[in-house]
C-alpha cells in the first residue's frame, strides 16, 4: 500500500465520506492511503466499512504508528475529545483538501482540517486546527475560523467573519459580512441552525435560527 497512511476517527456516514475524499486526492498519484477507521465502540472492532477495517484507537496506533488521523464526526465538541485522545497515544495530523476545491494561495490551513468537494475559498482566510468544511460551501475574504469550527453542507460565509472555537453552522445557513473594523463574530460553541441568515454577531454558546437569525434557546445544543 503506497501513499501517506490516513486513519479516520469515526465510523459513521461522514467518516465514509471522508474516506472517499481522501481517496479522491489520489489523482495521478497515490498521495494517500486510508488504512483504517477508528471507533470507540468495541462491538465494531474487527469489522469493515467499504472494505476498510474498523479498529480501536490503541490497535490502530500499534498497527499504523506513522498514520495521520483525520477526525470525521460533525459534533465539534466530540471531535475535539476524539482528537485529544488520538494525540495522547501519539498520532499526528495533517489537513485534507478535496481536489475539487477552488482557493487562492492566501489560505492558511491548520493541522487536521478537512475541506470537502465543491467548496470555494477566496482570499486571506485563516482556518485553525481540525476545522471541518462540508460539501459546497463558500468562504469570503478575511474569514477566520478557530479550532474545531464546523460548517455543514451548503453554508455561505461572507467577508470579515470570525467563527470562534467549536462554532457549528447548519446546512444551508448564510452569514452576512462584517467589516474590517468590526468583524461579525460567531461565538465559541454557538450553533447556527440550518437555513438561518445571520445578520449580527452571535454570543458564545447561543443557538440561533430563522431569517433573520434569532436566539432559539440558551446554552449548548446539539448540532
N, C-alpha and C positions, 0 to 999 in steps of 0.2 A: 504494500500500500504506500503510494507516494503522496507528497504534499504535506503541509503543516497539519498535524493532528488537532482536531477540534472535538471537544466533549461538550455536549449540550445539556445544561442543567435544567431539567424539566422533561416531562414525558406526556404532555397533553397535545392539543391541536396546534398551538402556536409553536411548540417545540418541533413538531414535524414540518411546519412551515419554515422554521429557521434552518432545519436540515436541508430543505430544498434551496433556500437562499445560499447556504454555504456551497452546496454542490453547483449552483448556477455561476459561482465565481470562477469555476474551472473552465473558462473559455480559452481554448487554445493551449492550455497547460494545466497540469494537476497542481493547482495552488494550494488547495486544502483537501483534507480527508476527514469526514465525520466518523469518529471511531466508536462513539457510544452516546447514548442518552444516560443521564444520571437522575435517579428517582429516589426519594427518601422512603417511599412505600416499599417495604421489603417484599410484598406479595408480587411485585412486578419484576423483581430481580431474576435474571436468567431468561426472561422473555425477550422478544424483539419487536421493534416497530419499523415497518417498511424495510426489513432486512438489517436493521441496525440494533445491536444488543443494548439491553437496559441493565444498568449496573448500579450498585450502591456507590456512595461517594468514595469510601475507602478503597473498595476494589477497583474503581475506575482509576484512582491515583496509583495504585500498585501496578496495574496493567499498562497505563499510559501516563507515566510521570512527566513526560515532556509535552503533554497536550495543553492547549489553551482552552479555558472554559468560557462559554457564552451562556448568559442567563436567558432563559426562554419562558418566563412567566410574566403575565401582564401586570399583576399587582406590584406596585413599586416597593412596598414595604416587605413583602415576601421575597421579592427578587433580591433586595439588599441582604436579607438574612441568609439566603442561599449563597450569594456571592461571598459573604463574610466566612461562611463555613468552607467554601472551596478554597479561599485564600489561606485559611488556617491549616489546611492539610498540605499546602504548597503549590497549588495550581496558579498559573499565570493567566493573563487576559490580553486580548487584542480586539480592536474594532473589526466588524464585518460589514461591508457595504456592498449591496447588490450591484452588479454591473449596469443595470438599467436605472441608475440614479444620476440625475443631472446636478452638477455642483461646480462652483467656481474653485479656484485654487485657494481662496481665502476662507477656508473652513478648518476649524480646529476640532479634532476628534479625540475624546478620551478613551482609555482602555475599556474594552468590553462593550462599547456602544454598537448597536445593531440598527442599520438603516435598510429597510426592505425595498422591494421593487417599486418603481414608479414615482419616487419622491423627487422633488425639485428643491434644492437649497441654493440661494442666490449668493450673497457675499458677506464677508465679515461676520460669520456666525461661529459661536463657540459652544461646543457640546461637551459636557462633563463626562464622567465615567458611568458606564452601564446605562446610558440613555437608550431608549427604545422608540424608534420611529417606524410605525407600521406602514402599510401599503398606501400609496397615492396621497401623500401629504405635501403641502407647500410651506416652505420656511423662508420668510423675508429677511431683508438685510438687518444686521446688527442685533440679531436674536441671540440670547444667551439661555442655555438650558443647563441647569446644575445636575449633579449626580442623580441617577435613577428616575429622571423625568420620563414619562410615558405618553406618547401620542398614539391613540387608536387610529384605525384607517380613516383616510379622507379628511384629516384635520388641516385647517389653514391658519397659519400664524403670520401676522403681518409684521412690519419692521418695528424695531425698538421695543421688543417684548422680552421680559426676563421671567423665565419659569424657574422657580426655586426647587429645592430638593424634594423629590418624590411626588411632585405635582403630576396629576393624571388628567388627560384631556380626552373625552369620549368621542366616539365615532361621529364624523361629520361636523364637529364643532368649529367655530371660527372665532379668532381673537383679533380685534382690530389693532391698529398701530398705536404705539406711544410716540414719544418724541425723544430727541437726544437729551433734552434737559430733564424729562420726566418719563422714563420708560413705563409702559404698562406692566405691572408685576402680578404674576400668579404665585401666591404664597406657598411656602413649603407645606406638603401634604394636602393641599387643596385639590378638589375634584371638580372638573367642569363636565357637566352632563352631555350626553350625546345630542347633537343638533343645536347646542346652545350658541348664542352670539355674545361674546364677552366684550363689553364696551368700556369697562373701567377695571381698575385693579381689584384682585380678589384676595382677602386676608388669608393668612395661614390656616390650614385645617378646615376651611369652609367648603361646603358643597353648593354649587350654583347650577342653575339650569334655566332654559327658556330663552325667549327673544324679546327684549334684551335679557341677558342672564341676571337672575336674582337669587338670593340665598334660598336653599331648599330646606336645609337643617344644619345646625352647628355641629362641629366636631368631625371626627373621621367617619368615613363611609367606605363602602366597597366600590371599587371602580366598576 
